[in-house]
Amino acid sequence: MATGDPLDVPADAWAGVHRGPLREGEWVRLTDQKGRRHNFELVAGKRFFSNKGHFDHDELIGREEGFTVTSSAGGEYLVFRPLLSEFVVSMPRGAAVVYPKDAAQITALADVFPGARVVEAGVGSGALTCWLLRAVGAAGRVSSYERREEFADVARRNVTQFFGGDHPAWQLTVGDLVEALPANGERADRVVLDMLAPWECIPAVADALVAGGIVCVYVATTTQLSRVVETLRAHGGFTEPRAWESLVRDWHVEGLAVRPGHTMTGHTAFLVTARRMAPGQQAPVKKRRPAPGAYGPDYTGPRPPGLPPIAGEEPREG
Protein backbone atom coordinates (compact mmCIF):
# COMPACT_ATOMS: atom_id res chain seq x y z
CA MET A 1 0.00 0.00 0.00
CA ALA A 2 3.02 2.25 0.23
CA THR A 3 3.85 4.84 -2.36
CA GLY A 4 7.10 6.58 -3.12
CA ASP A 5 10.68 5.50 -2.61
CA PRO A 6 11.39 4.25 0.94
CA LEU A 7 14.97 5.46 0.54
CA ASP A 8 13.63 9.02 0.59
CA VAL A 9 12.51 8.53 4.21
CA PRO A 10 14.84 8.17 7.22
CA ALA A 11 15.28 4.49 8.10
CA ASP A 12 14.14 4.93 11.68
CA ALA A 13 10.79 6.26 10.45
CA TRP A 14 9.85 2.72 9.50
CA ALA A 15 10.66 1.53 13.02
CA GLY A 16 8.04 3.90 14.40
CA VAL A 17 10.76 5.78 16.28
CA HIS A 18 10.65 9.57 16.54
CA ARG A 19 13.44 11.72 17.94
CA GLY A 20 13.90 15.38 18.68
CA PRO A 21 11.32 17.96 19.73
CA LEU A 22 7.66 17.01 19.86
CA ARG A 23 5.85 17.91 16.66
CA GLU A 24 2.25 18.64 15.77
CA GLY A 25 0.49 15.45 14.63
CA GLU A 26 2.49 13.19 16.96
CA TRP A 27 0.91 11.30 19.84
CA VAL A 28 2.00 11.92 23.42
CA ARG A 29 1.37 9.98 26.61
CA LEU A 30 0.73 11.90 29.83
CA THR A 31 1.00 10.25 33.24
CA ASP A 32 -0.32 11.98 36.34
CA GLN A 33 0.83 11.64 39.95
CA LYS A 34 -1.52 8.69 40.53
CA GLY A 35 -0.30 6.81 37.47
CA ARG A 36 -3.35 7.59 35.35
CA ARG A 37 -2.53 7.90 31.67
CA HIS A 38 -3.82 10.10 28.86
CA ASN A 39 -2.92 9.57 25.19
CA PHE A 40 -3.71 12.13 22.52
CA GLU A 41 -2.52 13.70 19.29
CA LEU A 42 -0.80 17.08 19.45
CA VAL A 43 -2.80 19.73 17.60
CA ALA A 44 -1.67 23.36 17.55
CA GLY A 45 -4.22 25.63 19.23
CA LYS A 46 -6.00 22.77 20.97
CA ARG A 47 -6.38 22.45 24.75
CA PHE A 48 -6.14 19.41 27.04
CA PHE A 49 -8.72 19.14 29.84
CA SER A 50 -8.85 16.91 32.91
CA ASN A 51 -10.18 17.01 36.47
CA LYS A 52 -6.94 18.84 37.30
CA GLY A 53 -7.58 21.74 34.96
CA HIS A 54 -6.16 22.34 31.51
CA PHE A 55 -3.15 23.37 29.45
CA ASP A 56 -2.53 24.11 25.78
CA HIS A 57 -0.99 21.63 23.35
CA ASP A 58 1.27 24.49 22.26
CA GLU A 59 3.02 24.20 25.65
CA LEU A 60 4.23 20.72 24.60
CA ILE A 61 4.99 21.22 20.90
CA GLY A 62 8.64 22.00 20.28
CA ARG A 63 9.95 20.55 23.56
CA GLU A 64 12.08 17.44 24.02
CA GLU A 65 10.08 14.59 25.52
CA GLY A 66 10.69 13.61 29.13
CA PHE A 67 9.45 16.70 30.96
CA THR A 68 6.61 17.63 33.32
CA VAL A 69 3.84 20.08 32.60
CA THR A 70 1.55 21.70 35.18
CA SER A 71 -2.13 22.25 34.49
CA SER A 72 -4.18 25.30 35.45
CA ALA A 73 -5.32 23.59 38.69
CA GLY A 74 -1.84 22.45 39.71
CA GLY A 75 -1.88 18.90 38.33
CA GLU A 76 1.53 17.60 37.24
CA TYR A 77 1.91 15.38 34.19
CA LEU A 78 4.92 13.50 32.87
CA VAL A 79 5.18 13.83 29.08
CA PHE A 80 6.71 11.22 26.74
CA ARG A 81 6.04 9.83 23.30
CA PRO A 82 4.23 6.48 23.72
CA LEU A 83 6.21 3.27 23.27
CA LEU A 84 4.75 0.76 20.84
CA SER A 85 3.65 -1.38 23.80
CA GLU A 86 1.75 1.66 25.13
CA PHE A 87 0.38 2.78 21.78
CA VAL A 88 -1.28 -0.53 20.89
CA VAL A 89 -3.28 -0.80 24.12
CA SER A 90 -4.61 2.75 23.86
CA MET A 91 -5.15 3.16 20.10
CA PRO A 92 -8.67 3.22 18.59
CA ARG A 93 -10.07 -0.30 18.19
CA GLY A 94 -12.26 -2.05 15.69
CA ALA A 95 -11.47 -5.51 17.03
CA ALA A 96 -9.63 -6.64 20.16
CA VAL A 97 -5.88 -6.06 20.04
CA VAL A 98 -3.03 -8.53 20.45
CA TYR A 99 -1.47 -7.55 23.77
CA PRO A 100 2.27 -6.76 23.97
CA LYS A 101 3.06 -9.92 25.96
CA ASP A 102 1.63 -12.07 23.15
CA ALA A 103 3.13 -9.96 20.37
CA ALA A 104 6.55 -10.41 21.97
CA GLN A 105 6.06 -14.18 22.11
CA ILE A 106 4.93 -14.27 18.48
CA THR A 107 7.85 -12.25 17.11
CA ALA A 108 10.38 -14.20 19.21
CA LEU A 109 9.14 -17.79 19.04
CA ALA A 110 7.91 -17.52 15.46
CA ASP A 111 11.40 -16.14 14.76
CA VAL A 112 10.26 -13.11 12.74
CA PHE A 113 13.47 -11.63 11.35
CA PRO A 114 14.53 -8.54 9.35
CA GLY A 115 13.67 -9.11 5.70
CA ALA A 116 11.14 -11.89 6.43
CA ARG A 117 8.06 -12.40 4.28
CA VAL A 118 5.15 -12.59 6.73
CA VAL A 119 1.48 -13.29 6.05
CA GLU A 120 -0.98 -12.13 8.73
CA ALA A 121 -4.73 -12.82 9.05
CA GLY A 122 -6.85 -11.16 10.37
CA VAL A 123 -5.50 -7.74 10.93
CA GLY A 124 -7.98 -6.68 13.64
CA SER A 125 -7.05 -3.17 14.81
CA GLY A 126 -3.46 -3.34 13.54
CA ALA A 127 -1.64 -3.93 16.84
CA LEU A 128 0.23 -7.08 15.80
CA THR A 129 0.81 -5.57 12.35
CA CYS A 130 2.88 -2.80 13.96
CA TRP A 131 5.05 -5.35 15.80
CA LEU A 132 5.53 -7.45 12.65
CA LEU A 133 6.45 -4.43 10.52
CA ARG A 134 8.99 -3.31 13.11
CA ALA A 135 10.49 -6.84 13.12
CA VAL A 136 10.76 -7.31 9.33
CA GLY A 137 11.94 -3.76 8.59
CA ALA A 138 11.61 -1.88 5.31
CA ALA A 139 13.35 -4.74 3.45
CA GLY A 140 10.78 -7.33 4.53
CA ARG A 141 7.12 -7.76 3.74
CA VAL A 142 3.96 -8.07 5.82
CA SER A 143 0.88 -9.09 3.86
CA SER A 144 -2.21 -8.65 6.01
CA TYR A 145 -5.60 -10.16 5.17
CA GLU A 146 -8.82 -8.97 6.78
CA ARG A 147 -12.35 -10.06 5.92
CA ARG A 148 -14.11 -7.00 7.33
CA GLU A 149 -13.67 -3.64 5.64
CA GLU A 150 -14.43 -1.68 8.83
CA PHE A 151 -11.64 -3.47 10.72
CA ALA A 152 -9.25 -2.92 7.82
CA ASP A 153 -10.01 0.82 7.88
CA VAL A 154 -9.25 1.07 11.62
CA ALA A 155 -6.04 -0.93 11.22
CA ARG A 156 -4.91 1.21 8.30
CA ARG A 157 -5.36 4.40 10.33
CA ASN A 158 -3.58 2.99 13.38
CA VAL A 159 -0.60 1.61 11.48
CA THR A 160 -0.21 4.79 9.45
CA GLN A 161 -0.47 6.87 12.63
CA PHE A 162 2.24 4.91 14.43
CA PHE A 163 4.74 4.87 11.56
CA GLY A 164 3.96 8.36 10.35
CA GLY A 165 2.99 7.27 6.84
CA ASP A 166 2.41 4.30 4.56
CA HIS A 167 4.95 1.64 5.55
CA PRO A 168 6.77 0.39 2.41
CA ALA A 169 6.71 -3.23 3.64
CA TRP A 170 2.96 -3.43 4.25
CA GLN A 171 0.24 -4.70 1.96
CA LEU A 172 -3.34 -4.88 3.25
CA THR A 173 -5.90 -7.01 1.42
CA VAL A 174 -9.60 -7.05 2.26
CA GLY A 175 -10.69 -10.62 1.67
CA ASP A 176 -10.67 -14.20 2.93
CA LEU A 177 -7.19 -15.68 3.32
CA VAL A 178 -8.41 -19.09 2.14
CA GLU A 179 -9.28 -17.63 -1.26
CA ALA A 180 -7.01 -14.59 -1.56
CA LEU A 181 -3.69 -16.17 -0.54
CA PRO A 182 -3.68 -18.91 -3.21
CA ALA A 183 -4.93 -16.38 -5.78
CA ASN A 184 -2.03 -14.06 -5.00
CA GLY A 185 0.50 -16.89 -5.25
CA GLU A 186 2.45 -15.55 -2.26
CA ARG A 187 5.30 -17.45 -0.66
CA ALA A 188 5.89 -16.80 3.02
CA ASP A 189 8.56 -17.43 5.63
CA ARG A 190 6.08 -16.97 8.48
CA VAL A 191 2.29 -17.05 8.74
CA VAL A 192 0.39 -15.65 11.75
CA LEU A 193 -3.31 -16.44 12.13
CA ASP A 194 -5.60 -14.53 14.50
CA MET A 195 -9.19 -15.49 13.66
CA LEU A 196 -12.18 -17.48 14.86
CA ALA A 197 -11.56 -20.62 12.77
CA PRO A 198 -7.85 -20.71 11.82
CA TRP A 199 -8.00 -24.47 11.10
CA GLU A 200 -9.91 -23.65 7.91
CA CYS A 201 -6.78 -21.90 6.60
CA ILE A 202 -4.25 -24.70 7.21
CA PRO A 203 -4.24 -26.10 3.60
CA ALA A 204 -3.72 -22.61 2.12
CA VAL A 205 -1.04 -21.84 4.71
CA ALA A 206 0.77 -25.11 3.97
CA ASP A 207 0.89 -24.26 0.26
CA ALA A 208 2.23 -20.75 0.90
CA LEU A 209 4.88 -21.56 3.54
CA VAL A 210 8.41 -22.36 2.42
CA ALA A 211 10.07 -25.50 3.77
CA GLY A 212 11.16 -24.74 7.32
CA GLY A 213 8.71 -21.84 7.59
CA ILE A 214 6.65 -21.33 10.73
CA VAL A 215 2.93 -20.98 11.28
CA CYS A 216 1.85 -19.27 14.51
CA VAL A 217 -1.79 -19.32 15.58
CA TYR A 218 -3.40 -17.05 18.17
CA VAL A 219 -6.64 -18.37 19.68
CA ALA A 220 -8.66 -17.41 22.76
CA THR A 221 -10.43 -20.60 23.88
CA THR A 222 -9.50 -24.20 24.67
CA THR A 223 -11.89 -25.55 22.03
CA GLN A 224 -10.16 -23.45 19.37
CA LEU A 225 -6.79 -24.56 20.71
CA SER A 226 -7.71 -28.25 20.44
CA ARG A 227 -9.12 -27.91 16.93
CA VAL A 228 -6.14 -26.06 15.48
CA VAL A 229 -3.54 -28.36 17.07
CA GLU A 230 -5.32 -31.51 15.87
CA THR A 231 -5.78 -30.04 12.39
CA LEU A 232 -2.05 -29.35 12.13
CA ARG A 233 -1.32 -32.92 13.27
CA ALA A 234 -3.81 -34.44 10.86
CA HIS A 235 -2.38 -32.46 7.94
CA GLY A 236 0.90 -34.33 8.25
CA GLY A 237 3.03 -31.64 6.63
CA PHE A 238 3.99 -29.89 9.86
CA THR A 239 6.12 -30.73 12.86
CA GLU A 240 4.41 -31.57 16.16
CA PRO A 241 2.56 -28.36 17.20
CA ARG A 242 3.64 -26.59 20.36
CA ALA A 243 0.95 -24.86 22.45
CA TRP A 244 1.41 -22.45 25.36
CA GLU A 245 0.28 -19.23 27.00
CA SER A 246 2.16 -16.50 28.85
CA LEU A 247 1.17 -14.74 32.07
CA VAL A 248 2.68 -11.43 33.24
CA ARG A 249 2.69 -10.24 36.85
CA ASP A 250 3.94 -6.90 38.14
CA TRP A 251 5.75 -6.55 41.46
CA HIS A 252 5.40 -3.85 44.09
CA VAL A 253 8.85 -2.75 45.31
CA GLU A 254 9.02 -0.10 48.07
CA GLY A 255 11.60 -0.43 50.83
CA LEU A 256 10.86 -3.66 52.70
CA ALA A 257 7.45 -3.98 51.05
CA VAL A 258 8.37 -6.26 48.16
CA ARG A 259 5.46 -8.39 46.97
CA PRO A 260 3.51 -9.41 43.85
CA GLY A 261 1.24 -6.73 42.46
CA HIS A 262 -2.47 -6.94 43.15
CA THR A 263 -3.29 -7.27 39.46
CA MET A 264 -1.70 -9.20 36.62
CA THR A 265 -2.15 -9.73 32.90
CA GLY A 266 -3.41 -13.30 32.98
CA HIS A 267 -4.93 -15.28 30.14
CA THR A 268 -5.33 -13.36 26.91
CA ALA A 269 -4.78 -16.11 24.32
CA PHE A 270 -3.16 -19.43 23.53
CA LEU A 271 -0.34 -19.57 20.98
CA VAL A 272 0.48 -22.53 18.73
CA THR A 273 3.51 -22.90 16.48
CA ALA A 274 4.59 -25.58 14.01
CA ARG A 275 7.18 -25.76 11.22
CA ARG A 276 6.50 -26.67 7.59
CA MET A 277 8.07 -29.88 6.34
CA ALA A 278 9.64 -30.06 2.88
CA PRO A 279 7.25 -30.98 0.02
CA GLY A 280 6.31 -34.65 0.18
CA GLN A 281 7.86 -35.12 3.61
CA GLN A 282 6.07 -35.92 6.86
CA ALA A 283 7.25 -35.60 10.44
CA PRO A 284 7.73 -38.90 12.30
CA VAL A 285 4.56 -40.13 13.97
CA LYS A 286 4.59 -39.70 17.73
CA LYS A 287 5.51 -42.95 19.48
CA ARG A 288 3.88 -42.07 22.78
CA ARG A 289 0.36 -43.44 23.08
CA PRO A 290 -2.29 -40.73 23.64
CA ALA A 291 -3.77 -40.29 27.11
CA PRO A 292 -6.62 -42.75 27.83
CA GLY A 293 -9.84 -41.50 26.28
CA ALA A 294 -8.18 -38.61 24.45
CA TYR A 295 -9.50 -39.85 21.09
CA GLY A 296 -12.37 -41.94 22.45
CA PRO A 297 -15.93 -42.19 21.12
CA ASP A 298 -16.83 -38.67 22.29
CA TYR A 299 -14.00 -37.06 20.32
CA THR A 300 -15.19 -35.85 16.90
CA GLY A 301 -12.31 -33.64 15.75
CA PRO A 302 -9.43 -34.32 13.35
CA ARG A 303 -7.36 -37.41 14.15
CA PRO A 304 -3.57 -37.56 13.79
CA PRO A 305 -2.23 -39.91 11.09
CA GLY A 306 -1.09 -43.30 12.34
CA LEU A 307 -3.17 -43.08 15.52
CA PRO A 308 -3.26 -46.55 17.13
CA PRO A 309 -6.73 -48.04 17.64
CA ILE A 310 -8.37 -47.56 21.03
CA ALA A 311 -9.84 -50.57 22.78
CA GLY A 312 -13.52 -50.93 21.99
CA GLU A 313 -13.41 -48.51 19.01
CA GLU A 314 -13.05 -49.20 15.30
CA PRO A 315 -9.99 -47.48 13.74
CA ARG A 316 -10.84 -44.22 11.96
CA GLU A 317 -9.15 -42.45 9.09
CA GLY A 318 -7.23 -39.24 9.91
Buried (B, 14 or more C-beta within 10 A) or exposed (E): BBEEEBEEBEEEBBBBBBEEEBEBEBBBBBBBEEEEBBBEEBEEEEEBEBEBEEBBBBBBBEEEBEEEBEBEEEBEBBBBBBEBBBBBBBBEBBBEBBBBBBBBBBBEBBBBBEEBBBBBBBBBBBBBBBBBBBBBBBEBBBBBBBBBEEBBBBBBBBBBBBBBBBBBBBBBBBBBBBEBBEEBEBEBBBBBBBBEEBBBBBBBBBBBBEEEBBBBBBBBEEEBBBBBBBBBBBBBBBBBBEBEBBEBEEEEEEEEEEEEEEEEBEEBBBBBBBBBBEEEEBBEEEEEEBEEEEBEEEBEEBBBBEBEEBEEEEEEEE
